Amino acid sequence: MLGVRLKELRKSKSSELNREIKQEEVAKNIGVARTTYAMYEQDKRQPDYETLIKLADYYEVTTDYLLRDEPREMKKKAFEDEARKILEDPDTLIAAADGKITDSILKAAQKIIAQQLEGGRKPGDIRNNKYKPDKPTDES
């Protein structure tokens, strides 16, 4: 299962970047040999926990997504549904500058909220001190 998922993700990332992502490139990014990564894609070998995290980071997915049998579309739809609920909640009222809320504004807000949910953030995290953005470092 993991191998199929890794192949799909590599092909998907290739499409997004409009260039072929080779196994060698992924392997280099996660710190393993190309042959080791190839074995992951062929389900002949399983990555250790640290490597699994690196794979999830590289492909911008969760480790759960890599390991579970849940299709990506289902997960995305779940985040979009949750975002819709948040938008419909009177405590999270959203309005445009002119006071009118158009369908395009709602869709844009829903997309942003879904991305934040996928990244592990929820509305109110900053207000409730549950989220602390990384502070930029001054490297001179």
NUROBA-274746 format. One record per atom (N, C-alpha, C, O): x, y, z. Coordinates in steps of 0.02 Angstrom, whole numbers, padded with zeros to 5 digits, always signed. Layout:
<kolros>
XYZ ...
</kolros>
This chain:
<kolros>
+00041-00060+00000 +00000+00000+00000 +00043+00063+00000 +00031+00110-00038 +00094+00065+00043 +00138+00124+00047 +00172+00136-00020 +00178+00193-00043 +00195+00082-00052 +00229+00089-00116 +00186+00122-00169 +00208+00166-00206 +00123+00100-00173 +00076+00130-00221 +00067+00204-00206 +00066+00245-00251 +00059+00219-00143 +00049+00289-00122 +00110+00331-00140 +00102+00387-00165 +00170+00305-00128 +00231+00343-00144 +00237+00356-00219 +00256+00410-00241 +00221+00305-00260 +00223+00314-00333 +00174+00368-00355 +00190+00411-00395 +00113+00364-00327 +00062+00414-00344 +00085+00484-00326 +00076+00531-00364 +00113+00491-00266 +00136+00557-00244 +00192+00584-00287 +00194+00643-00303 +00239+00540-00306 +00294+00563-00348 +00269+00586-00416 +00291+00637-00442 +00222+00548-00445 +00193+00568-00510 +00153+00633-00503 +00155+00676-00547 +00116+00639-00448 +00077+00699-00436 +00122+00760-00429 +00108+00813-00457 +00176+00752-00391 +00223+00808-00382 +00256+00826-00448 +00268+00884-00462 +00270+00775-00489 +00299+00788-00556 +00252+00831-00597 +00273+00877-00631 +00187+00814-00595 +00137+00852-00632 +00133+00924-00608 +00129+00971-00647 +00133+00932-00541 +00129+00999-00513 +00188+01043-00533 +00180+01102-00545 +00248+01013-00536 +00308+01051-00551 +00324+01053-00626 +00372+01086-00647 +00283+01018-00666 +00294+01015-00738 +00363+00989-00757 +00393+01011-00806 +00386+00941-00718 +00449+00907-00734 +00450+00840-00698 +00415+00831-00648 +00488+00795-00724 +00490+00728-00695 +00530+00728-00630 +00587+00751-00628 +00500+00701-00578 +00535+00691-00515 +00559+00619-00515 +00518+00573-00516 +00623+00609-00514 +00650+00541-00515 +00659+00514-00444 +00664+00553-00396 +00662+00449-00439 +00672+00417-00374 +00736+00443-00342 +00738+00453-00281 +00787+00454-00381 +00851+00478-00355 +00843+00545-00319 +00874+00556-00267 +00803+00589-00348 +00792+00655-00317 +00756+00649-00250 +00776+00681-00201 +00705+00606-00248 +00669+00596-00185 +00716+00566-00133 +00718+00588-00076 +00753+00515-00154 +00799+00480-00109 +00850+00529-00079 +00863+00527-00019 +00877+00572-00121 +00926+00622-00097 +00894+00669-00046 +00924+00685+00005 +00832+00690-00059 +00797+00736-00014 +00781+00706+00054 +00779+00741+00104 +00770+00641+00056 +00753+00609+00120 +00812+00573+00152 +00807+00546+00206 +00870+00574+00117 +00931+00547+00147 +00939+00471+00143 +00967+00441+00189 +00915+00441+00089 +00925+00369+00079 +00952+00357+00009 +00951+00402-00033 +00975+00297-00004 +00999+00279-00071 +00940+00271-00118 +00884+00256-00096 +00952+00281-00182 +00898+00274-00231 +00869+00203-00229 +00809+00194-00235 +00913+00153-00221 +00889+00084-00219 +00843+00072-00159 +00795+00034-00163 +00858+00104-00104 +00816+00098-00044 +00748+00128-00058 +00696+00098-00042 +00747+00188-00087 +00683+00220-00103 +00644+00178-00153 +00583+00171-00147 +00679+00150-00202 +00646+00107-00252 +00612+00048-00218 +00557+00028-00237 +00644+00020-00167 +00614-00035-00130 +00552-00013-00092 +00504-00052-00085 +00551+00049-00068 +00491+00076-00035 +00433+00077-00085 +00378+00056-00070 +00447+00101-00146 +00395+00106-00197 +00371+00037-00220 +00314+00030-00243 +00414-00013-00215 +00396-00081-00236 +00367-00122-00178 +00352-00181-00186 +00360-00091-00120 +00336-00125-00059 +00380-00184-00040 +00355-00233-00012 +00444-00179-00055 +00491-00232-00035 +00527-00214+00029 +00562-00256+00058 +00519-00152+00051 +00551-00128+00112 +00508-00073+00140 +00476-00035+00103 +00508-00067+00207 +00470-00015+00241 +00517+00036+00272 +00568+00016+00301 +00503+00100+00266 +00546+00151+00296 +00540+00151+00372 +00488+00132+00399 +00593+00171+00406 +00588+00179+00478 +00547+00242+00492 +00530+00280+00447 +00533+00253+00556 +00489+00309+00576 +00516+00376+00553 +00479+00417+00526 +00581+00387+00563 +00612+00451+00544 +00605+00463+00468 +00589+00519+00446 +00618+00412+00429 +00614+00417+00356 +00542+00428+00334 +00529+00465+00287 +00496+00396+00369 +00425+00405+00353 +00405+00479+00363 +00368+00506+00322 +00430+00509+00415 +00416+00581+00428 +00447+00623+00372 +00416+00671+00348 +00508+00606+00352 +00540+00644+00297 +00501+00637+00232 +00494+00685+00195 +00475+00577+00219 +00434+00566+00159 +00371+00609+00162 +00352+00641+00113 +00338+00609+00220 +00277+00649+00229 +00292+00723+00218 +00254+00758+00186 +00347+00746+00246 +00367+00816+00238 +00382+00832+00164 +00360+00883+00138 +00419+00788+00132 +00437+00799+00062 +00375+00805+00017 +00370+00849-00025 +00327+00759+00028 +00267+00759-00014 +00211+00803+00014 +00158+00807-00016 +00224+00836+00071 +00175+00881+00102 +00109+00846+00117 +00055+00871+00101 +00115+00787+00148 +00057+00749+00170 +00071+00727+00242 +00126+00737+00268 +00022+00696+00273 +00033+00670+00341 +00058+00598+00337 +00052+00565+00286 +00088+00575+00392 +00109+00505+00395 +00048+00460+00393 +00051+00405+00366 -00007+00484+00422 -00070+00445+00418 -00090+00433+00345 -00109+00378+00326 -00084+00485+00305 -00102+00478+00234 -00058+00425+00201 -00082+00386+00160 +00007+00425+00217 +00052+00377+00187 +00035+00305+00207 +00040+00259+00167 +00015+00297+00269 +00006+00230+00296 -00065+00202+00291 -00075+00141+00289 -00114+00245+00288 -00183+00222+00288 -00209+00214+00217 -00179+00237+00168 -00267+00182+00213 -00297+00167+00149 -00349+00220+00129 -00393+00207+00088 -00344+00279+00158 -00392+00333+00145 -00371+00372+00083 -00317+00400+00081 -00414+00374+00032 -00397+00412-00028 -00387+00487-00013 -00421+00514+00031 -00342+00518-00048 -00326+00589-00038 -00388+00633-00047 -00397+00682-00011 -00429+00616-00096 -00488+00656-00111 -00536+00656-00051 -00567+00707-00036 -00543+00598-00018 -00588+00594+00040 -00564+00640+00096 -00603+00674+00128 -00498+00640+00107 -00470+00682+00160 -00481+00756+00143 -00500+00795+00186 -00468+00774+00080 -00477+00843+00059 -00550+00864+00067 -00564+00920+00090 -00596+00820+00049 -00667+00835+00056 -00686+00844+00129 -00726+00887+00146 -00657+00804+00173 -00671+00810+00245 -00649+00879+00270 -00685+00910+00309 -00591+00903+00248 -00567+00969+00268 -00612+01023+00240 -00626+01073+00274 -00634+01015+00178 -00678+01065+00147 -00745+01067+00183 -00774+01120+00193 -00771+01008+00202 -00834+01006+00239 -00828+01040+00307 -00872+01078+00328 -00772+01028+00341 -00759+01060+00406 -00753+01136+00397 -00778+01174+00438 -00719+01157+00343 -00712+01228+00329 -00781+01260+00317 -00793+01316+00340 -00824+01226+00282 -00892+01251+00269 -00930+01261+00335 -00964+01311+00343 -00923+01213+00381 -00955+01218+00447 -00929+01280+00484 -00967+01316+00516 -00864+01290+00480 -00834+01348+00514 -00861+01413+00485 -00877+01459+00521 -00866+01416+00419 -00892+01476+00386 -00965+01490+00403 -00986+01547+00406 -01003+01437+00414 -01074+01445+00430 -01086+01461+00504 -01141+01479+00523 -01034+01454+00545 -01040+01468+00616 -01042+01544+00627 -00999+01579+00602 -01093+01570+00663 -01098+01642+00674 -01038+01672+00711 -01025+01732+00706 -01002+01631+00749 -00944+01656+00786 -00884+01670+00740 -00837+01704+00760 -00886+01644+00679 -00832+01655+00632 -00857+01693+00571 -00841+01675+00514 -00896+01744+00582 -00926+01783+00529 -00873+01814+00484 -00824+01843+00507 -00883+01807+00419 -00838+01836+00369 -00878+01883+00326 -00933+01866+00303 -00851+01943+00314 -00885+01991+00271 -00834+02026+00228 -00777+02036+00247 -00855+02045+00169 -00813+02083+00124 -00813+02156+00144 -00853+02177+00186 -00768+02195+00115 -00763+02266+00131 -00829+02302+00118 -00847+02348+00156 -00865+02282+00066 -00928+02315+00051 -00987+02284+00088 -01045+02304+00078 -00973+02235+00130 -01026+02203+00170 -01060+02145+00135 -01102+02111+00165 -01044+02135+00072 -01077+02081+00034 -01031+02019+00032 -00971+02025+00019 -01061+01962+00044 -01022+01900+00040 -01044+01864-00023 -01100+01841-00030 -00997+01859-00069 -01012+01825-00132 -00991+01752-00127 -00955+01732-00081 -01015+01713-00174 -00997+01642-00175 -00922+01633-00184 -00892+01587-00156 -00891+01677-00224 -00819+01671-00236 -00780+01686-00172 -00728+01655-00159 -00804+01733-00131 -00772+01748-00067 -00777+01687-00021 -00729+01668+00011 -00837+01658-00018 -00847+01599+00023 -00802+01541+00001 -00772+01507+00043 -00797+01530-00064 -00755+01475-00090 -00681+01488-00074 -00645+01442-00055 -00659+01550-00081 -00589+01567-00066 -00575+01557+00009 -00524+01529+00027 -00621+01580+00051 -00613+01572+00123 -00613+01498+00142 -00574+01476+00184 -00658+01460+00110 -00662+01388+00124 -00596+01354+00105 -00573+01310+00142 -00567+01373+00049 -00504+01343+00027 -00448+01358+00077 -00409+01314+00095 -00444+01420+00099 -00393+01440+00147 -00402+01403+00213 -00353+01378+00242 -00463+01400+00237 -00476+01365+00300 -00459+01291+00294 -00430+01262+00339 -00477+01260+00238 -00463+01189+00227 -00387+01177+00228 -00364+01127+00255 -00349+01222+00198 -00276+01216+00198 -00248+01221+00269 -00203+01184+00288 -00276+01267+00308 -00254+01275+00377 -00271+01213+00419 -00231+01191+00460 -00331+01185+00408 -00350+01124+00444 -00304+01066+00426 -00284+01027+00469 -00288+01062+00362 -00244+01008+00339 -00176+01015+00371 -00142+00965+00385 -00155+01077+00383 -00090+01089+00415 -00092+01082+00490 -00041+01092+00524 -00150+01066+00518 -00155+01055+00590 -00180+01113+00630 -00183+01109+00691 -00197+01169+00598 -00222+01228+00634 -00297+01231+00632 -00329+01207+00585 -00326+01260+00684 -00398+01269+00688 -00413+01341+00706 -00371+01375+00734 -00473+01365+00689 -00491+01434+00707 -00485+01444+00782 -00505+01402+00821 -00457+01500+00801 -00450+01517+00871 -00384+01494+00901 -00370+01511+00959 -00343+01457+00865 -00279+01433+00892 -00233+01490+00912 -00201+01487+00964 -00230+01543+00872 -00188+01600+00889 -00217+01636+00950 -00180+01653+00997 -00282+01649+00948 -00315+01683+01003 -00307+01644+01068 -00299+01674+01122 -00310+01578+01065 -00305+01535+01124 -00234+01513+01140 -00224+01468+01181 -00185+01544+01107 -00114+01529+01117 -00096+01457+01103 -00050+01430+01134 -00132+01424+01057 -00116+01356+01039 -00070+01354+00978 -00041+01302+00961 -00063+01411+00944 -00022+01414+00884 +00026+01471+00892 +00006+01528+00905 +00089+01457+00883 +00141+01509+00886 +00179+01506+00820 +00216+01459+00807 +00171+01557+00777 +00207+01556+00714 +00282+01560+00726 +00305+01589+00775 +00320+01529+00680 +00393+01532+00686 +00415+01604+00680 +00393+01642+00636 +00459+01624+00725 +00485+01692+00722 +00544+01693+00675 +00587+01648+00678 +00548+01744+00632 +00605+01748+00587 +00669+01759+00627 +00670+01795+00677 +00722+01728+00603 +00786+01736+00637 +00828+01786+00598 +00827+01788+00537 +00865+01826+00634 +00910+01874+00603 +00978+01843+00597 +01016+01839+00646 +00994+01820+00537 +01060+01790+00526 +01102+01839+00487 +01092+01848+00427 +01147+01871+00521 +01189+01921+00487 +01260+01899+00486 +01303+01935+00460 
</kolros>
